[in-house]
Amino acid sequence: MAGKRVDLSSLASAAPAEVRAPRIATHGSRSVLLDRVAANPLNTRVLDPDSPKIHEIADSIRKNGQLQACTVVTRAAFSKIFPEFEDKLGTADFVQVTGGRRRLALQRVDEMMDISVKDELAESRAQFVSATAAENLDRQDYDAVEEARAIELIIKECGSPAAAADRLSRTRAWVTQRMNLLKLAPEVQDMIRAGGVPLRDVRKLHLYPLPEQMDALRAILKRKAAVDKAAEAEPGEPRLADVPEPRRASTVITAVRRLGTTPPVIAESLRAALPPEDLRALAQLLLDEK
């Protein structure tokens, strides 16, 4: 059966259907000029623009292009939760969350950056610093001191080490161990960052006063070397039991440190623990000259 004939002239006179522009996905990747993206002012990672890794990434981008977009938030979303950093954003329209090394590499080879806008990462200060740290904490080349500095920011925004551990899906012990690294002397931290000292060798080093930490670390490393040698010793040579333990902080120093870190804090702790007559007696004994 023949189909019904269509009058083409009637179609030509009919009103055209409404044409709508396709909806652009909020999270879609786009390319923007590098100067439209501000570096993340809360990234605790130490980035060296002349490091071999940056050169390696730059070479890859030259050959293959930018294979992974950098995650960013809009300037408005960032400034809403971190107004104190407004003067560091320049004229940028976006603030970087991840991809700090890609940014440095792109500065060498291209003026454009592929970005993915995710403003939900700026819903709160804690969310933003956690997102910033998350990518770095999963990298094998992110040193433990850098981790500790990132965790310190998260604790500040989350309110407690326990809350930070929950947000990062890490144990509270892991968070505590990293935070103890910030109590170490700068030269000890430098040795850790350089990979010259395993974390297991410095777990209790924060219990020593800062001026004594390097000597304590040298003693620990010396004993470790002696233990390794003793394990391979022939009969009659020194064994593990013959290797002396390094000197630890005195019990008095440890007890005082637990009371507080400054005289006013220590005094307040003692007032809460001792009756007035004992406090007066203690003060007199401390003031008496030998």
BADOBA-750444 format. One record per residue: residue in three letters; x, y, z of N, C-alpha, C in turn. Coordinates in pm, whole numbers, padded with zeros to 5 digits, always signed. Layout:
BEGIN
alaXYZXYZXYZ
...
END
This chain:
BEGIN
met+00085-00119+00000+00000+00000+00000+00089+00125+00000
ala+00059+00217-00093+00143+00336-00107+00126+00427+00014
gly+00234+00490+00052+00227+00582+00166+00164+00712+00127
lys+00125+00786+00230+00060+00916+00208+00161+01017+00157
arg+00119+01088+00046+00211+01185-00012+00224+01306+00079
val+00347+01352+00091+00375+01468+00177+00392+01591+00092
asp+00320+01698+00128+00329+01825+00057+00452+01901+00107
leu+00561+01903+00030+00686+01966+00072+00671+02115+00094
ser+00577+02177+00019+00558+02322+00035+00503+02356+00173
ser+00422+02265+00228+00367+02290+00361+00475+02282+00468
leu+00572+02192+00445+00683+02180+00540+00769+02305+00537
ala+00785+02357+00417+00872+02476+00404+00813+02595+00476
ser+00679+02604+00481+00615+02719+00545+00595+02700+00694
ala+00614+02576+00743+00593+02550+00885+00704+02613+00968
ala+00673+02650+01092+00774+02711+01180+00879+02608+01217
pro+01008+02642+01211+01113+02546+01244+01112+02511+01392
ala+01150+02387+01422+01157+02345+01562+01266+02424+01635
glu+01250+02444+01765+01347+02520+01845+01478+02443+01852
val+01585+02511+01822+01718+02449+01828+01788+02497+01954
arg+01831+02404+02039+01898+02439+02165+02046+02404+02157
ala+02126+02492+02212+02270+02466+02215+02298+02351+02310
pro+02393+02265+02275+02424+02153+02364+02476+02204+02498
arg+02441+02134+02604+02483+02173+02739+02628+02133+02759
ile+02708+02227+02807+02850+02199+02830+02867+02140+02969
ala+02934+02028+02977+02952+01961+03105+03040+02046+03197
thr+02997+02058+03321+03071+02140+03419+03211+02087+03441
his+03224+01953+03438+03353+01892+03471+03436+01859+03347
gly+03393+01906+03233+03467+01875+03112+03603+01942+03111
ser+03697+01880+03044+03831+01936+03032+03829+02049+02930
arg+03909+02150+02954+03922+02261+02859+04065+02311+02863
ser+04104+02389+02764+04239+02444+02760+04231+02594+02785
val+04319+02642+02873+04325+02785+02903+04471+02828+02907
leu+04493+02958+02897+04628+03010+02909+04681+02984+03050
leu+04808+02955+03059+04868+02923+03189+04848+03035+03291
asp+04856+03160+03246+04846+03270+03343+04704+03290+03396
arg+04609+03213+03344+04473+03219+03399+04456+03125+03518
val+04560+03044+03545+04555+02947+03655+04661+02981+03758
ala+04619+03014+03879+04713+03044+03987+04763+02914+04051
ala+04889+02915+04091+04943+02799+04163+04872+02785+04297
asn+04864+02662+04345+04796+02633+04471+04878+02688+04588
pro+04831+02791+04657+04909+02848+04768+04914+02758+04891
leu+04838+02649+04891+04834+02559+05006+04905+02426+04978
asn+04977+02420+04869+05052+02299+04837+05182+02299+04917
thr+05199+02200+05004+05317+02195+05091+05436+02128+05023
arg+05416+02079+04903+05523+02009+04834+05628+02109+04787
val+05757+02076+04808+05866+02160+04761+05896+02122+04617
leu+05872+02214+04525+05887+02186+04383+06008+02261+04327
asp+06099+02188+04266+06218+02245+04205+06197+02249+04053
pro+06183+02368+03994+06157+02375+03850+06269+02320+03764
asp+06389+02305+03821+06502+02254+03745+06533+02108+03776
ser+06444+02041+03848+06469+01901+03884+06459+01810+03761
pro+06529+01697+03762+06521+01603+03649+06378+01558+03621
lys+06296+01544+03725+06159+01498+03705+06079+01600+03624
ile+06097+01729+03650+06026+01831+03574+06068+01827+03428
his+06198+01810+03403+06247+01799+03265+06187+01675+03197
glu+06176+01566+03272+06119+01443+03217+05973+01463+03177
ile+05895+01529+03264+05754+01555+03233+05743+01649+03113
ala+05831+01750+03107+05828+01844+02995+05856+01772+02863
asp+05952+01682+02862+05983+01605+02740+05863+01521+02698
ser+05794+01461+02796+05676+01381+02765+05566+01467+02702
ile+05547+01588+02757+05443+01677+02702+05479+01719+02560
arg+05606+01742+02534+05648+01779+02398+05612+01669+02298
lys+05632+01545+02341+05611+01433+02249+05465+01389+02241
asn+05397+01392+02355+05264+01331+02361+05151+01427+02397
gly+05186+01551+02432+05085+01643+02479+05056+01621+02627
gln+04969+01703+02683+04931+01690+02824+04823+01582+02834
leu+04862+01465+02882+04771+01350+02883+04670+01355+02997
gln+04700+01428+03103+04609+01435+03218+04583+01581+03255
ala+04456+01618+03258+04420+01755+03292+04451+01784+03439
cys+04484+01909+03469+04506+01953+03606+04372+01993+03667
thr+04346+01945+03787+04221+01980+03855+04232+02120+03915
val+04129+02202+03891+04127+02339+03942+03991+02370+04000
val+03984+02480+04074+03856+02537+04117+03853+02681+04067
thr+03736+02737+04058+03728+02876+04014+03782+02969+04122
arg+03826+03082+04080+03878+03181+04175+03772+03219+04278
ala+03647+03235+04232+03540+03275+04323+03519+03171+04432
ala+03522+03041+04394+03502+02933+04492+03616+02930+04592
phe+03740+02949+04543+03857+02945+04632+03857+03065+04727
ser+03834+03184+04674+03839+03305+04756+03731+03307+04862
lys+03622+03237+04837+03514+03233+04935+03559+03164+05063
ile+03642+03060+05051+03685+02986+05170+03824+03028+05218
phe+03905+03087+05129+04039+03131+05166+04061+03277+05124
pro+03987+03371+05182+04003+03512+05141+04142+03567+05171
glu+04214+03503+05265+04345+03555+05302+04450+03538+05192
phe+04419+03456+05091+04514+03434+04982+04479+03511+04856
glu+04380+03598+04865+04333+03670+04747+04445+03746+04677
asp+04535+03806+04754+04641+03888+04693+04748+03804+04624
lys+04744+03672+04641+04843+03584+04577+04793+03526+04444
leu+04670+03558+04408+04611+03498+04289+04632+03580+04163
gly+04680+03702+04177+04702+03785+04060+04573+03808+03983
thr+04579+03790+03851+04461+03808+03766+04401+03674+03724
ala+04440+03566+03790+04396+03432+03751+04245+03414+03770
asp+04188+03330+03685+04045+03295+03694+04024+03164+03769
phe+04132+03085+03782+04122+02953+03845+04238+02935+03943
val+04221+02843+04037+04327+02807+04132+04350+02658+04122
gln+04475+02620+04107+04510+02480+04087+04494+02402+04216
val+04444+02279+04203+04433+02187+04316+04541+02080+04304
thr+04552+02018+04188+04652+01914+04164+04730+01949+04037
gly+04846+01882+04022+04925+01898+03900+05032+02005+03908
gly+05092+02024+04026+05195+02126+04041+05315+02102+03952
arg+05357+01976+03939+05473+01946+03855+05440+01963+03707
arg+05317+01926+03669+05277+01947+03529+05277+02095+03495
arg+05239+02177+03590+05239+02322+03568+05380+02371+03537
leu+05478+02330+03618+05616+02372+03596+05668+02322+03462
ala+05630+02199+03427+05674+02143+03299+05611+02219+03182
leu+05484+02253+03195+05415+02327+03089+05477+02464+03068
gln+05529+02525+03173+05592+02655+03160+05714+02650+03068
arg+05766+02529+03048+05883+02510+02962+05845+02485+02816
val+05726+02430+02794+05695+02382+02659+05567+02438+02598
asp+05479+02498+02676+05349+02538+02623+05294+02654+02704
glu+05210+02735+02642+05146+02844+02713+05003+02810+02752
met+04960+02688+02717+04825+02644+02747+04827+02531+02850
met+04718+02520+02925+04705+02412+03023+04565+02350+03010
asp+04561+02217+03008+04433+02148+03010+04387+02138+03155
ile+04266+02184+03182+04216+02186+03320+04080+02117+03328
ser+04049+02071+03448+03917+02017+03479+03866+02091+03602
val+03755+02161+03588+03703+02246+03696+03613+02165+03788
lys+03649+02162+03917+03571+02087+04016+03552+02174+04141
asp+03455+02262+04136+03433+02354+04247+03386+02284+04374
glu+03337+02160+04364+03295+02090+04484+03413+02064+04579
leu+03535+02069+04525+03654+02053+04611+03677+02176+04698
ala+03606+02283+04670+03618+02405+04750+03492+02429+04832
glu+03421+02323+04865+03302+02338+04949+03338+02380+05091
ser+03459+02344+05135+03505+02383+05268+03657+02388+05267
arg+03714+02454+05365+03860+02461+05376+03919+02322+05395
ala+03855+02240+05480+03904+02105+05505+03901+02021+05378
gln+03795+02036+05299+03783+01961+05175+03895+01998+05078
phe+03925+02126+05068+04027+02172+04973+04166+02122+05013
val+04204+02140+05139+04339+02097+05179+04351+01946+05173
ser+04242+01874+05198+04246+01728+05188+04265+01684+05044
ala+04195+01752+04952+04209+01719+04810+04350+01751+04761
thr+04406+01861+04810+04542+01898+04774+04641+01792+04820
ala+04622+01744+04943+04715+01646+04999+04697+01507+04942
ala+04573+01471+04904+04543+01334+04865+04630+01285+04751
glu+04644+01366+04646+04724+01324+04532+04870+01303+04572
asn+04924+01395+04654+05064+01386+04691+05091+01271+04787
leu+04999+01244+04880+05022+01138+04979+05031+01002+04914
asp+04971+00986+04797+04975+00857+04728+05099+00842+04640
arg+05181+00944+04630+05302+00936+04547+05418+00879+04628
gln+05496+00794+04565+05608+00731+04634+05721+00830+04660
asp+05730+00936+04578+05840+01031+04594+05803+01150+04681
tyr+05692+01140+04750+05650+01246+04842+05712+01214+04977
asp+05810+01294+05023+05883+01256+05144+05798+01278+05269
ala+05840+01213+05377+05760+01209+05500+05745+01347+05564
val+05844+01433+05551+05834+01568+05609+05731+01650+05532
glu+05729+01636+05400+05626+01704+05321+05487+01652+05359
glu+05477+01522+05381+05351+01464+05427+05308+01528+05558
ala+05403+01540+05650+05371+01596+05781+05319+01739+05770
arg+05379+01818+05681+05334+01957+05664+05194+01963+05605
ala+05165+01871+05513+05031+01866+05455+04929+01825+05561
ile+04965+01727+05643+04875+01680+05748+04851+01788+05852
glu+04953+01868+05879+04940+01978+05975+04831+02075+05929
leu+04826+02103+05799+04722+02191+05745+04583+02128+05761
ile+04576+01997+05734+04447+01929+05744+04397+01927+05888
ile+04488+01904+05983+04451+01905+06125+04399+02043+06164
lys+04465+02147+06114+04423+02284+06145+04280+02309+06098
glu+04246+02259+05980+04113+02285+05925+04009+02186+05976
cys+04051+02063+06008+03955+01962+06057+03932+01971+06207
gly+04028+02027+06279+04008+02048+06422+04083+01954+06514
ser+04126+01838+06463+04196+01744+06550+04270+01640+06464
pro+04374+01577+06521+04443+01469+06447+04350+01353+06414
ala+04257+01323+06505+04164+01213+06480+04076+01242+06359
ala+04027+01366+06349+03942+01404+06236+04022+01401+06105
ala+04148+01443+06112+04233+01439+05993+04257+01296+05949
ala+04280+01206+06045+04302+01065+06011+04179+01006+05943
asp+04062+01039+05995+03938+00988+05935+03921+01041+05794
arg+03951+01167+05771+03933+01226+05638+04029+01165+05538
leu+04151+01133+05584+04252+01077+05495+04246+00924+05487
ser+04156+00864+05564+04146+00717+05570+04278+00655+05614
arg+04341+00718+05710+04466+00668+05769+04444+00643+05917
thr+04535+00569+05978+04523+00543+06121+04569+00665+06199
arg+04519+00677+06322+04561+00789+06406+04709+00778+06441
ala+04758+00655+06454+04901+00635+06485+04987+00688+06370
trp+04943+00666+06246+05017+00714+06130+05024+00867+06131
val+04912+00931+06161+04909+01077+06168+05001+01127+06279
thr+04997+01063+06395+05081+01103+06508+05229+01089+06473
gln+05266+00980+06408+05406+00959+06370+05454+01067+06275
arg+05369+01104+06179+05409+01210+06085+05421+01344+06158
met+05328+01375+06247+05334+01503+06317+05457+01512+06407
asn+05503+01400+06461+05623+01401+06544+05746+01444+06465
leu+05742+01425+06333+05855+01466+06250+05873+01618+06251
leu+05765+01690+06273+05773+01837+06276+05835+01887+06406
lys+05856+01796+06503+05922+01832+06628+06072+01810+06622
leu+06120+01766+06504+06263+01737+06490+06340+01860+06443
ala+06467+01861+06473+06554+01971+06431+06561+01977+06279
pro+06578+02097+06222+06581+02111+06075+06682+02021+06007
glu+06800+02005+06068+06902+01922+06005+06861+01775+06003
val+06786+01732+06104+06735+01595+06104+06627+01579+05996
gln+06541+01678+05984+06438+01675+05880+06503+01669+05741
asp+06613+01743+05722+06681+01742+05593+06734+01603+05560
met+06786+01534+05661+06837+01398+05639+06725+01302+05602
ile+06609+01320+05664+06493+01236+05632+06448+01263+05490
arg+06440+01390+05453+06393+01427+05319+06488+01376+05212
ala+06616+01372+05243+06715+01325+05147+06717+01173+05136
gly+06641+01108+05223+06635+00962+05218+06749+00893+05289
gly+06826+00971+05367+06942+00911+05434+06910+00843+05565
val+06788+00864+05617+06751+00806+05746+06612+00744+05736
pro+06599+00614+05759+06466+00552+05760+06381+00604+05875
leu+06251+00611+05854+06162+00663+05959+06169+00580+06086
arg+06192+00452+06074+06196+00367+06194+06310+00407+06288
asp+06412+00476+06234+06525+00517+06317+06501+00649+06389
val+06393+00719+06356+06370+00850+06418+06235+00856+06490
arg+06171+00742+06511+06037+00742+06569+06033+00802+06709
lys+06140+00787+06787+06141+00839+06924+06234+00958+06941
leu+06287+01006+06830+06385+01115+06838+06322+01245+06887
his+06191+01262+06868+06125+01385+06912+06123+01397+07064
leu+06152+01288+07137+06154+01292+07283+06280+01359+07336
tyr+06379+01380+07249+06503+01447+07290+06489+01597+07271
pro+06556+01676+07353+06559+01821+07328+06622+01849+07192
leu+06581+01955+07126+06630+01986+06991+06783+01986+06981
pro+06857+02049+07075+07003+02052+07061+07067+01914+07070
glu+06996+01816+07127+07054+01683+07147+07013+01584+07039
gln+06925+01624+06949+06869+01528+06855+06972+01473+06756
met+07059+01559+06704+07159+01511+06608+07255+01413+06673
asp+07299+01442+06795+07387+01349+06866+07315+01217+06892
ala+07187+01226+06930+07110+01104+06955+07095+01024+06826
leu+07073+01091+06714+07058+01021+06586+07189+00954+06546
arg+07299+01024+06566+07430+00963+06534+07453+00838+06618
ala+07413+00844+06745+07428+00728+06833+07341+00613+06785
ile+07218+00644+06742+07127+00541+06692+07185+00476+06567
leu+07236+00558+06474+07291+00505+06350+07420+00425+06376
lys+07498+00473+06473+07620+00401+06507+07588+00264+06565
arg+07487+00260+06654+07447+00133+06712+07388+00041+06605
lys+07312+00098+06514+07254+00017+06408+07363-00047+06323
ala+07466+00032+06290+07577-00021+06212+07649-00131+06290
ala+07664-00110+06423+07729-00211+06506+07645-00338+06514
val+07513-00322+06521+07423-00439+06525+07435-00517+06396
asp+07437-00446+06282+07449-00514+06153+07581-00590+06144
lys+07685-00528+06196+07815-00594+06195+07816-00713+06288
ala+07751-00699+06405+07748-00808+06502+07672-00928+06449
ala+07571-00901+06365+07492-01012+06309+07576-01099+06219
glu+07682-01041+06162+07769-01116+06074+07899-01157+06143
ala+07906-01135+06275+08031-01158+06348+08065-01307+06358
glu+08194-01333+06359+08245-01468+06382+08241-01497+06531
pro+08245-01622+06570+08247-01656+06714+08358-01580+06785
gly+08325-01525+06901+08421-01451+06981+08417-01301+06956
glu+08353-01257+06845+08341-01113+06817+08221-01056+06890
pro+08214-00923+06906+08101-00861+06978+07967-00897+06916
arg+07869-00925+07001+07734-00956+06954+07640-00841+06989
leu+07514-00856+06954+07415-00751+06976+07410-00707+07122
ala+07419-00803+07214+07409-00769+07356+07526-00682+07402
asp+07637-00685+07324+07753-00606+07362+07748-00463+07309
val+07649-00433+07224+07640-00300+07164+07560-00209+07255
pro+07618-00099+07304+07546-00012+07400+07428+00060+07335
glu+07324+00080+07415+07207+00157+07372+07244+00306+07371
pro+07190+00384+07277+07215+00529+07280+07152+00593+07402
arg+07213+00703+07449+07162+00772+07566+07026+00833+07535
arg+06932+00813+07623+06798+00868+07605+06781+00996+07687
ala+06680+01071+07655+06651+01191+07734+06622+01150+07878
ser+06667+01230+07973+06648+01196+08113+06500+01195+08148
thr+06465+01122+08252+06325+01114+08295+06274+01251+08341
val+06366+01334+08397+06326+01467+08441+06286+01552+08320
ile+06370+01548+08215+06341+01626+08095+06210+01581+08032
thr+06192+01450+08028+06069+01395+07970+05947+01440+08049
ala+05959+01437+08184+05847+01475+08269+05813+01623+08252
val+05916+01707+08247+05894+01850+08230+05830+01878+08096
arg+05875+01808+07992+05819+01829+07859+05671+01793+07855
arg+05633+01694+07931+05492+01656+07935+05406+01763+08004
leu+05469+01838+08097+05394+01943+08165+05364+02060+08072
gly+05454+02084+07978+05434+02196+07886+05563+02236+07820
thr+05554+02333+07729+05671+02374+07652+05724+02511+07692
thr+05651+02584+07776+05696+02716+07821+05673+02727+07971
pro+05749+02815+08040+05730+02831+08185+05586+02859+08227
pro+05511+02948+08158+05372+02971+08200+05286+02845+08191
val+05306+02765+08086+05227+02643+08071+05265+02542+08179
ile+05396+02531+08206+05442+02439+08311+05385+02481+08446
ala+05390+02613+08473+05338+02663+08600+05190+02632+08615
glu+05113+02649+08507+04970+02621+08513+04944+02473+08540
ser+05025+02386+08479+05010+02242+08502+05039+02207+08648
leu+05142+02271+08704+05178+02244+08843+05072+02296+08939
arg+05013+02412+08910+04907+02466+08995+04787+02371+09001
ala+04762+02304+08889+04648+02212+08885+04678+02081+08958
ala+04807+02053+08979+04842+01922+09036+04887+01929+09181
leu+04934+02046+09228+04991+02055+09362+04913+02153+09449
pro+04907+02127+09578+04843+02222+09671+04932+02346+09685
pro+04875+02458+09733+04950+02585+09743+05077+02574+09825
glu+05073+02498+09938+05193+02491+10022+05309+02421+09950
asp+05276+02319+09869+05380+02251+09793+05435+02341+09682
leu+05348+02419+09621+05393+02511+09517+05489+02614+09573
arg+05457+02667+09694+05546+02766+09756+05680+02703+09791
ala+05675+02580+09841+05801+02512+09876+05885+02486+09751
leu+05820+02445+09644+05892+02419+09519+05955+02547+09466
ala+05879+02656+09467+05932+02784+09419+06053+02828+09499
gln+06047+02810+09632+06159+02850+09717+06283+02766+09688
leu+06263+02634+09668+06375+02546+09637+06439+02582+09505
leu+06358+02621+09406+06411+02657+09275+06490+02787+09282
leu+06448+02876+09373+06514+03007+09383+06640+03003+09470
asp+06646+02903+09560+06762+02892+09649+06886+02861+09568
glu+06994+02933+09595+07120+02906+09529+07196+02800+09605
lys+07266+02719+09531+07345+02611+09594+07461+02671+09672
END
